[in-house]
Amino acid sequence: MAIKRAISYAVATVAAVAPLAITPGASADTPVRTATAPAAACHFGANPPYLSSREVSASVWSTRGCPKSGSYTGNLQRKRWYGWQTLRHKKWWGAGGYSLTKGCKKGSTYTYRSYIARWPDGRHVYSAQRRLKCR
């Protein structure tokens, strides 16, 4: 009885995973199983900061293949004597792209970076660091 249950479960699992599709050569009485395209992969990243007049900007993004069950937090940071100071941050779920911008004082020079972290697995990506002097 246990073997029969296991086989029934396996058949039900395969039926749920492989959707039915009718091909032109088949009749409605004999459906043919076709493979479905794999889901798009999830990619996310942070681009290096750049200077535009008196603003430092950087972009962070995640692609359409990213699940809505995970959140992403993008940050724009500058290096200080005590570590990295977060200037701007943005949190979102699933796919998205955002520009993080912070004004700067004329004549100031700092090293900036951006990064994105994914929850719940904790993966993160840092951009290249840039030393920028505000004009």
C-alpha positions as protocol buffer text, in pm:
chain_id: "A"
residue {
  index: 1
  type: MET
  ca { x: 0 y: 0 z: 0 }
}
residue {
  index: 2
  type: ALA
  ca { x: 286 y: 237 z: 81 }
}
residue {
  index: 3
  type: ILE
  ca { x: 443 y: 179 z: -262 }
}
residue {
  index: 4
  type: LYS
  ca { x: 112 y: 253 z: -435 }
}
residue {
  index: 5
  type: ARG
  ca { x: 81 y: 579 z: -235 }
}
residue {
  index: 6
  type: ALA
  ca { x: 438 y: 678 z: -325 }
}
residue {
  index: 7
  type: ILE
  ca { x: 375 y: 616 z: -694 }
}
residue {
  index: 8
  type: SER
  ca { x: 48 y: 812 z: -682 }
}
residue {
  index: 9
  type: TYR
  ca { x: 231 y: 1100 z: -511 }
}
residue {
  index: 10
  type: ALA
  ca { x: 508 y: 1095 z: -773 }
}
residue {
  index: 11
  type: VAL
  ca { x: 255 y: 1100 z: -1059 }
}
residue {
  index: 12
  type: ALA
  ca { x: 61 y: 1384 z: -897 }
}
residue {
  index: 13
  type: THR
  ca { x: 383 y: 1582 z: -844 }
}
residue {
  index: 14
  type: VAL
  ca { x: 490 y: 1540 z: -1208 }
}
residue {
  index: 15
  type: ALA
  ca { x: 141 y: 1638 z: -1324 }
}
residue {
  index: 16
  type: ALA
  ca { x: 153 y: 1955 z: -1114 }
}
residue {
  index: 17
  type: VAL
  ca { x: 500 y: 2053 z: -1238 }
}
residue {
  index: 18
  type: ALA
  ca { x: 459 y: 1983 z: -1610 }
}
residue {
  index: 19
  type: PRO
  ca { x: 160 y: 2178 z: -1747 }
}
residue {
  index: 20
  type: LEU
  ca { x: -55 y: 2032 z: -2024 }
}
residue {
  index: 21
  type: ALA
  ca { x: -43 y: 2178 z: -2372 }
}
residue {
  index: 22
  type: ILE
  ca { x: -212 y: 2068 z: -2691 }
}
residue {
  index: 23
  type: THR
  ca { x: 21 y: 2052 z: -2988 }
}
residue {
  index: 24
  type: PRO
  ca { x: -111 y: 2093 z: -3344 }
}
residue {
  index: 25
  type: GLY
  ca { x: -53 y: 1721 z: -3421 }
}
residue {
  index: 26
  type: ALA
  ca { x: -243 y: 1597 z: -3115 }
}
residue {
  index: 27
  type: SER
  ca { x: -614 y: 1576 z: -3052 }
}
residue {
  index: 28
  type: ALA
  ca { x: -791 y: 1715 z: -2748 }
}
residue {
  index: 29
  type: ASP
  ca { x: -830 y: 1357 z: -2619 }
}
residue {
  index: 30
  type: THR
  ca { x: -454 y: 1296 z: -2611 }
}
residue {
  index: 31
  type: PRO
  ca { x: -278 y: 1598 z: -2463 }
}
residue {
  index: 32
  type: VAL
  ca { x: 98 y: 1616 z: -2501 }
}
residue {
  index: 33
  type: ARG
  ca { x: 327 y: 1744 z: -2226 }
}
residue {
  index: 34
  type: THR
  ca { x: 569 y: 2016 z: -2329 }
}
residue {
  index: 35
  type: ALA
  ca { x: 856 y: 2164 z: -2134 }
}
residue {
  index: 36
  type: THR
  ca { x: 810 y: 2515 z: -2004 }
}
residue {
  index: 37
  type: ALA
  ca { x: 1078 y: 2783 z: -2018 }
}
residue {
  index: 38
  type: PRO
  ca { x: 1284 y: 2816 z: -1700 }
}
residue {
  index: 39
  type: ALA
  ca { x: 1212 y: 3114 z: -1477 }
}
residue {
  index: 40
  type: ALA
  ca { x: 1429 y: 3420 z: -1531 }
}
residue {
  index: 41
  type: ALA
  ca { x: 1728 y: 3440 z: -1301 }
}
residue {
  index: 42
  type: CYS
  ca { x: 1749 y: 3700 z: -1026 }
}
residue {
  index: 43
  type: HIS
  ca { x: 2033 y: 3950 z: -1056 }
}
residue {
  index: 44
  type: PHE
  ca { x: 2098 y: 4259 z: -848 }
}
residue {
  index: 45
  type: GLY
  ca { x: 2374 y: 4515 z: -830 }
}
residue {
  index: 46
  type: ALA
  ca { x: 2506 y: 4857 z: -738 }
}
residue {
  index: 47
  type: ASN
  ca { x: 2669 y: 5099 z: -980 }
}
residue {
  index: 48
  type: PRO
  ca { x: 2962 y: 5322 z: -874 }
}
residue {
  index: 49
  type: PRO
  ca { x: 2876 y: 5671 z: -748 }
}
residue {
  index: 50
  type: TYR
  ca { x: 2927 y: 5971 z: -974 }
}
residue {
  index: 51
  type: LEU
  ca { x: 2927 y: 6347 z: -926 }
}
residue {
  index: 52
  type: SER
  ca { x: 2683 y: 6581 z: -1095 }
}
residue {
  index: 53
  type: SER
  ca { x: 2738 y: 6945 z: -995 }
}
residue {
  index: 54
  type: ARG
  ca { x: 2680 y: 6941 z: -617 }
}
residue {
  index: 55
  type: GLU
  ca { x: 2517 y: 6600 z: -592 }
}
residue {
  index: 56
  type: VAL
  ca { x: 2660 y: 6251 z: -551 }
}
residue {
  index: 57
  type: SER
  ca { x: 2443 y: 5982 z: -711 }
}
residue {
  index: 58
  type: ALA
  ca { x: 2450 y: 5606 z: -749 }
}
residue {
  index: 59
  type: SER
  ca { x: 2200 y: 5352 z: -877 }
}
residue {
  index: 60
  type: VAL
  ca { x: 2098 y: 5016 z: -728 }
}
residue {
  index: 61
  type: TRP
  ca { x: 1879 y: 4757 z: -900 }
}
residue {
  index: 62
  type: SER
  ca { x: 1727 y: 4410 z: -905 }
}
residue {
  index: 63
  type: THR
  ca { x: 1589 y: 4231 z: -1214 }
}
residue {
  index: 64
  type: ARG
  ca { x: 1244 y: 4096 z: -1296 }
}
residue {
  index: 65
  type: GLY
  ca { x: 1343 y: 3742 z: -1203 }
}
residue {
  index: 66
  type: CYS
  ca { x: 1383 y: 3839 z: -836 }
}
residue {
  index: 67
  type: PRO
  ca { x: 1108 y: 3703 z: -609 }
}
residue {
  index: 68
  type: LYS
  ca { x: 872 y: 3942 z: -434 }
}
residue {
  index: 69
  type: SER
  ca { x: 920 y: 3741 z: -116 }
}
residue {
  index: 70
  type: GLY
  ca { x: 1268 y: 3890 z: -66 }
}
residue {
  index: 71
  type: SER
  ca { x: 1351 y: 4250 z: 11 }
}
residue {
  index: 72
  type: TYR
  ca { x: 1642 y: 4457 z: -120 }
}
residue {
  index: 73
  type: THR
  ca { x: 1808 y: 4753 z: 47 }
}
residue {
  index: 74
  type: GLY
  ca { x: 2027 y: 4989 z: -152 }
}
residue {
  index: 75
  type: ASN
  ca { x: 2267 y: 5231 z: 17 }
}
residue {
  index: 76
  type: LEU
  ca { x: 2483 y: 5528 z: -78 }
}
residue {
  index: 77
  type: GLN
  ca { x: 2774 y: 5566 z: 164 }
}
residue {
  index: 78
  type: ARG
  ca { x: 3083 y: 5778 z: 222 }
}
residue {
  index: 79
  type: LYS
  ca { x: 3399 y: 5681 z: 407 }
}
residue {
  index: 80
  type: ARG
  ca { x: 3467 y: 5850 z: 740 }
}
residue {
  index: 81
  type: TRP
  ca { x: 3739 y: 5799 z: 1002 }
}
residue {
  index: 82
  type: TYR
  ca { x: 3504 y: 5571 z: 1201 }
}
residue {
  index: 83
  type: GLY
  ca { x: 3380 y: 5362 z: 904 }
}
residue {
  index: 84
  type: TRP
  ca { x: 3118 y: 5395 z: 634 }
}
residue {
  index: 85
  type: GLN
  ca { x: 2841 y: 5652 z: 685 }
}
residue {
  index: 86
  type: THR
  ca { x: 2508 y: 5580 z: 512 }
}
residue {
  index: 87
  type: LEU
  ca { x: 2384 y: 5893 z: 337 }
}
residue {
  index: 88
  type: ARG
  ca { x: 2075 y: 5752 z: 163 }
}
residue {
  index: 89
  type: HIS
  ca { x: 1900 y: 5417 z: 155 }
}
residue {
  index: 90
  type: LYS
  ca { x: 1601 y: 5263 z: -20 }
}
residue {
  index: 91
  type: LYS
  ca { x: 1419 y: 4936 z: 54 }
}
residue {
  index: 92
  type: TRP
  ca { x: 1193 y: 4749 z: -191 }
}
residue {
  index: 93
  type: TRP
  ca { x: 1051 y: 4404 z: -268 }
}
residue {
  index: 94
  type: GLY
  ca { x: 1107 y: 4213 z: -593 }
}
residue {
  index: 95
  type: ALA
  ca { x: 1235 y: 4388 z: -904 }
}
residue {
  index: 96
  type: GLY
  ca { x: 1324 y: 4755 z: -911 }
}
residue {
  index: 97
  type: GLY
  ca { x: 1582 y: 5019 z: -984 }
}
residue {
  index: 98
  type: TYR
  ca { x: 1651 y: 5334 z: -786 }
}
residue {
  index: 99
  type: SER
  ca { x: 1885 y: 5631 z: -791 }
}
residue {
  index: 100
  type: LEU
  ca { x: 2020 y: 5741 z: -454 }
}
residue {
  index: 101
  type: THR
  ca { x: 2126 y: 6107 z: -443 }
}
residue {
  index: 102
  type: LYS
  ca { x: 2282 y: 6327 z: -174 }
}
residue {
  index: 103
  type: GLY
  ca { x: 2395 y: 6687 z: -194 }
}
residue {
  index: 104
  type: CYS
  ca { x: 2754 y: 6772 z: -103 }
}
residue {
  index: 105
  type: LYS
  ca { x: 2937 y: 7079 z: 29 }
}
residue {
  index: 106
  type: LYS
  ca { x: 3145 y: 7270 z: -227 }
}
residue {
  index: 107
  type: GLY
  ca { x: 3515 y: 7181 z: -197 }
}
residue {
  index: 108
  type: SER
  ca { x: 3462 y: 6868 z: 16 }
}
residue {
  index: 109
  type: THR
  ca { x: 3632 y: 6545 z: -90 }
}
residue {
  index: 110
  type: TYR
  ca { x: 3519 y: 6199 z: 19 }
}
residue {
  index: 111
  type: THR
  ca { x: 3536 y: 5839 z: -96 }
}
residue {
  index: 112
  type: TYR
  ca { x: 3190 y: 5708 z: -188 }
}
residue {
  index: 113
  type: ARG
  ca { x: 3042 y: 5367 z: -264 }
}
residue {
  index: 114
  type: SER
  ca { x: 2702 y: 5209 z: -310 }
}
residue {
  index: 115
  type: TYR
  ca { x: 2584 y: 4865 z: -215 }
}
residue {
  index: 116
  type: ILE
  ca { x: 2277 y: 4647 z: -218 }
}
residue {
  index: 117
  type: ALA
  ca { x: 2183 y: 4376 z: 34 }
}
residue {
  index: 118
  type: ARG
  ca { x: 1921 y: 4105 z: -12 }
}
residue {
  index: 119
  type: TRP
  ca { x: 1707 y: 3968 z: 268 }
}
residue {
  index: 120
  type: PRO
  ca { x: 1661 y: 3691 z: 391 }
}
residue {
  index: 121
  type: ASP
  ca { x: 1983 y: 3529 z: 265 }
}
residue {
  index: 122
  type: GLY
  ca { x: 2211 y: 3826 z: 337 }
}
residue {
  index: 123
  type: ARG
  ca { x: 2382 y: 3831 z: -4 }
}
residue {
  index: 124
  type: HIS
  ca { x: 2520 y: 4172 z: -94 }
}
residue {
  index: 125
  type: VAL
  ca { x: 2708 y: 4351 z: -372 }
}
residue {
  index: 126
  type: TYR
  ca { x: 2939 y: 4653 z: -333 }
}
residue {
  index: 127
  type: SER
  ca { x: 3017 y: 4895 z: -613 }
}
residue {
  index: 128
  type: ALA
  ca { x: 3364 y: 5025 z: -690 }
}
residue {
  index: 129
  type: GLN
  ca { x: 3474 y: 5308 z: -459 }
}
residue {
  index: 130
  type: ARG
  ca { x: 3512 y: 5657 z: -605 }
}
residue {
  index: 131
  type: ARG
  ca { x: 3693 y: 5956 z: -459 }
}
residue {
  index: 132
  type: LEU
  ca { x: 3490 y: 6262 z: -553 }
}
residue {
  index: 133
  type: LYS
  ca { x: 3547 y: 6634 z: -495 }
}
residue {
  index: 134
  type: CYS
  ca { x: 3233 y: 6844 z: -482 }
}
residue {
  index: 135
  type: ARG
  ca { x: 3241 y: 7145 z: -717 }
}
